Amino acid sequence: MKGNAALGFGDVAARYAALRPSYPKALFDFLEAHLDGPRDFAVDLGAGPCKASLDLAQRFERVAAVEPDARMLAAAPDHPRIERVNCASEDADFPEGGVDCVIAATAFHWMEQDVVTAKVSRWLRPGGVFFPFLYGPFFVTGDAREVFQHHWKLWAPFMDKRLGAKADYSRPMRASGAFSQRLPYSGEIAVTLPAPDAAGLLLTASYARAYMAATGLGEAYLDQLAEELAPYAPVTIGFPLGGVLGVRSN
């Protein structure tokens, strides 16, 4: 996860940690249903403030949270089973065949996917799983939808082209030839928030923040969006979920 995008969220790390939703239990149940053997060691690539790492720590004895932005790792709560590794996923290294599970939670689209997948295939033991997944882009339901759509039209031209590749996370798995199964996952989650928190969450999106940077807008834009959403609060923000789970060949 090299380049500016890898370090693009650290300045909103506290907001990201507080407002971005956790992943549903069903997603991790899906992971475990396709993982045979031990649950000793898992790796979370692009871990951010360790939201998904915390879920892994409930199911694995040890978790390595790999994140290139130290500010994001600093926003994560301490956990005795989680080791923070401050580096890009492309530079991470773990013992060959020594990992049971690798995930990338709403981060794989920022990575050099073929490089990372080749590394993951070396780290995983036979039968281990690689599960890159993500949520987004956000959508708003109810009466606040019109406000959101107005701002979305401003943000959309600033969406990074790498986000368009997210739908085919199976491609680097197929290219590697290391995975005997590739299983799709889909779902949806939603959060309902007061207007200031809803605005803060929406403005953690990379494309919204790119728009703010390009137009020179600062925190006043956050206040403006919260004010526009306020008459329709609480605001429900939805997140489509998708991903692909690969099982390492024997």
C-alpha positions as CSV (number, residue, x, y, z in Angstrom):
1,M,0.0,0.0,0.0
2,K,2.7,2.4,-1.1
3,G,2.3,6.0,-2.3
4,N,0.2,8.9,-1.1
5,A,-3.0,6.8,-0.8
6,A,-1.3,4.6,1.8
7,L,-0.8,7.6,4.1
8,G,-4.0,9.4,3.1
9,F,-6.1,8.8,6.2
10,G,-3.7,9.5,9.1
11,D,-4.8,13.1,9.5
12,V,-8.3,11.9,10.2
13,A,-7.2,8.8,12.2
14,A,-9.2,9.6,15.3
15,R,-12.4,10.4,13.4
16,Y,-11.8,7.2,11.3
17,A,-11.4,5.1,14.4
18,A,-14.4,6.6,16.1
19,L,-16.9,6.7,13.2
20,R,-16.1,4.0,10.6
21,P,-18.2,1.0,11.4
22,S,-16.9,-2.4,12.5
23,Y,-17.4,-5.4,10.2
24,P,-20.4,-7.8,10.9
25,K,-19.9,-11.0,12.8
26,A,-21.3,-12.9,9.8
27,L,-18.3,-11.9,7.7
28,F,-15.9,-13.5,10.2
29,D,-18.2,-16.5,10.5
30,F,-17.9,-16.9,6.8
31,L,-14.1,-16.8,7.1
32,E,-14.0,-19.4,9.8
33,A,-16.4,-21.7,8.0
34,H,-13.8,-22.0,5.2
35,L,-10.7,-22.3,7.4
36,D,-9.7,-25.8,8.4
37,G,-7.0,-26.4,11.0
38,P,-5.5,-24.2,13.6
39,R,-6.2,-20.6,14.4
40,D,-2.8,-19.6,15.7
41,F,-1.7,-16.6,13.6
42,A,-3.6,-14.1,11.4
43,V,-2.4,-11.1,9.5
44,D,-4.4,-8.0,8.8
45,L,-3.0,-6.0,5.9
46,G,-3.7,-2.3,5.7
47,A,-5.1,-2.5,9.3
48,G,-5.7,1.2,9.8
49,P,-6.9,1.6,13.5
50,C,-7.2,-2.2,13.8
51,K,-11.0,-2.5,13.6
52,A,-10.8,-5.8,11.8
53,S,-7.7,-6.9,13.8
54,L,-9.8,-6.7,17.0
55,D,-12.3,-9.1,15.4
56,L,-9.5,-11.5,14.4
57,A,-8.1,-11.4,17.9
58,Q,-11.4,-12.9,19.2
59,R,-10.7,-15.9,16.9
60,F,-6.9,-16.3,16.6
61,E,-4.2,-16.6,19.2
62,R,-2.0,-13.9,17.6
63,V,-2.7,-11.1,15.1
64,A,-0.2,-8.9,13.2
65,A,-1.8,-5.6,12.2
66,V,0.2,-4.3,9.2
67,E,-0.3,-0.6,8.5
68,P,2.0,2.0,6.8
69,D,0.6,5.1,8.6
70,A,1.8,5.2,12.2
71,R,-1.0,7.7,13.0
72,M,-3.6,5.1,12.1
73,L,-2.0,2.5,14.4
74,A,-1.7,5.0,17.2
75,A,-5.5,5.5,17.0
76,A,-6.1,1.7,17.7
77,P,-6.8,0.4,21.2
78,D,-4.2,-1.8,22.8
79,H,-4.9,-5.6,22.7
80,P,-2.6,-8.3,24.1
81,R,-3.0,-10.5,21.0
82,I,-2.3,-7.8,18.5
83,E,1.2,-6.8,17.3
84,R,1.3,-3.5,15.4
85,V,3.6,-3.6,12.3
86,N,4.3,-0.2,10.9
87,C,5.1,-0.8,7.2
88,A,3.5,-1.2,3.8
89,S,1.9,-4.5,3.0
90,E,4.3,-4.8,0.0
91,D,7.2,-4.7,2.5
92,A,5.8,-7.0,5.2
93,D,7.4,-10.4,5.7
94,F,6.3,-13.4,7.7
95,P,7.6,-17.1,7.9
96,E,6.8,-19.2,4.9
97,G,3.8,-21.5,5.7
98,G,3.5,-19.9,9.1
99,V,0.2,-18.0,8.8
100,D,-3.3,-19.4,9.0
101,C,-5.2,-16.4,7.7
102,V,-4.6,-13.1,5.9
103,I,-7.2,-10.4,5.5
104,A,-7.2,-7.0,3.9
105,A,-10.2,-4.9,5.1
106,T,-11.2,-2.1,2.8
107,A,-7.5,-1.7,1.9
108,F,-6.6,-4.2,-0.9
109,H,-7.5,-1.7,-3.6
110,W,-4.7,0.6,-2.5
111,M,-2.1,-2.2,-2.7
112,E,0.1,-3.6,-5.5
113,Q,-2.2,-6.6,-5.6
114,D,-0.1,-9.1,-7.5
115,V,3.0,-8.4,-5.3
116,V,0.9,-8.7,-2.1
117,T,-0.9,-11.8,-3.3
118,A,2.4,-13.5,-4.1
119,K,3.7,-12.8,-0.6
120,V,0.4,-14.0,1.0
121,S,0.6,-17.2,-0.9
122,R,4.1,-17.9,0.6
123,W,3.0,-17.0,4.1
124,L,-0.1,-19.1,4.2
125,R,0.0,-22.8,5.2
126,P,-1.9,-25.2,3.0
127,G,-5.6,-24.7,3.7
128,G,-5.0,-21.2,5.1
129,V,-7.2,-18.5,3.7
130,F,-6.7,-15.1,2.1
131,F,-9.8,-12.8,2.4
132,P,-9.6,-9.3,1.0
133,F,-13.0,-7.5,1.5
134,L,-14.3,-4.0,1.6
135,Y,-17.3,-1.8,2.2
136,G,-18.3,1.2,0.1
137,P,-19.0,3.5,-1.5
138,F,-21.2,4.9,1.2
139,F,-24.9,5.7,0.5
140,V,-27.5,7.5,2.5
141,T,-31.1,6.5,2.8
142,G,-34.2,8.4,3.9
143,D,-34.8,12.2,3.7
144,A,-31.1,13.0,4.0
145,R,-30.4,11.3,0.7
146,E,-30.9,14.5,-1.4
147,V,-28.3,16.3,0.6
148,F,-25.9,13.4,0.2
149,Q,-26.4,13.1,-3.5
150,H,-25.7,16.8,-4.0
151,H,-22.3,16.5,-2.3
152,W,-21.6,13.1,-3.9
153,K,-21.7,14.8,-7.3
154,L,-19.0,17.1,-6.1
155,W,-16.8,14.3,-4.8
156,A,-17.3,11.7,-7.6
157,P,-14.8,13.3,-10.0
158,F,-12.1,12.9,-7.3
159,M,-12.5,9.2,-6.9
160,D,-9.2,7.4,-7.2
161,K,-9.1,5.1,-10.3
162,R,-7.9,2.2,-8.1
163,L,-11.3,2.1,-6.4
164,G,-12.8,0.9,-9.7
165,A,-10.7,-2.3,-9.5
166,K,-12.2,-3.4,-6.2
167,A,-14.9,-5.6,-7.7
168,D,-12.5,-8.2,-9.0
169,Y,-10.4,-9.1,-6.0
170,S,-10.3,-12.6,-7.4
171,R,-8.1,-11.6,-10.3
172,P,-4.7,-11.6,-8.5
173,M,-5.7,-14.9,-6.8
174,R,-6.4,-16.5,-10.2
175,A,-3.2,-15.1,-11.6
176,S,-1.1,-16.5,-8.7
177,G,-2.4,-20.1,-9.2
178,A,-1.9,-20.6,-5.5
179,F,-5.6,-20.9,-4.4
180,S,-7.7,-24.0,-4.9
181,Q,-11.0,-22.2,-4.1
182,R,-12.2,-18.6,-4.6
183,L,-15.4,-17.9,-2.8
184,P,-17.4,-14.6,-3.2
185,Y,-18.8,-12.8,-0.2
186,S,-21.4,-10.1,-0.2
187,G,-23.5,-8.3,2.4
188,E,-24.5,-4.9,3.7
189,I,-24.3,-2.9,6.9
190,A,-25.7,0.4,8.0
191,V,-25.2,2.9,10.8
192,T,-27.5,5.6,12.1
193,L,-25.8,8.7,13.5
194,P,-26.5,12.3,14.6
195,A,-25.7,14.9,11.9
196,P,-22.2,15.9,13.0
197,D,-21.1,12.3,13.2
198,A,-22.7,11.4,9.9
199,A,-20.9,14.3,8.2
200,G,-17.6,13.3,9.9
201,L,-18.0,9.7,8.7
202,L,-18.8,10.7,5.1
203,L,-15.8,13.0,5.0
204,T,-13.4,10.1,5.9
205,A,-14.0,8.9,2.3
206,S,-10.9,9.4,0.1
207,Y,-12.8,11.0,-2.7
208,A,-14.5,13.5,-0.4
209,R,-11.2,14.4,1.2
210,A,-9.6,14.8,-2.2
211,Y,-12.4,17.2,-3.2
212,M,-11.7,19.2,0.0
213,A,-8.0,19.3,-0.7
214,A,-8.5,20.4,-4.3
215,T,-10.9,23.2,-3.4
216,G,-9.1,24.4,-0.4
217,L,-11.9,23.6,2.0
218,G,-11.1,23.0,5.6
219,E,-13.1,22.1,8.7
220,A,-15.7,24.7,7.7
221,Y,-16.9,22.2,5.1
222,L,-17.5,19.6,7.8
223,D,-19.6,22.1,9.7
224,Q,-21.5,23.0,6.5
225,L,-22.3,19.4,5.7
226,A,-23.4,18.7,9.3
227,E,-25.7,21.8,9.2
228,E,-27.3,20.6,5.9
229,L,-27.9,17.1,7.3
230,A,-29.2,18.3,10.7
231,P,-32.9,18.8,9.6
232,Y,-33.0,15.1,8.6
233,A,-31.1,13.6,11.6
234,P,-30.5,11.0,12.6
235,V,-28.9,10.0,9.3
236,T,-28.6,6.4,8.1
237,I,-25.5,5.6,6.1
238,G,-25.3,2.3,4.3
239,F,-22.3,0.3,3.2
240,P,-22.4,-2.6,0.6
241,L,-19.9,-5.3,1.5
242,G,-18.0,-7.5,-0.9
243,G,-14.9,-9.7,-1.1
244,V,-13.4,-12.9,-2.2
245,L,-12.0,-15.6,0.0
246,G,-9.2,-17.8,-1.4
247,V,-8.1,-21.2,0.1
248,R,-4.4,-21.9,-0.2
249,S,-3.7,-25.0,-2.3
250,N,-2.0,-28.0,-0.7
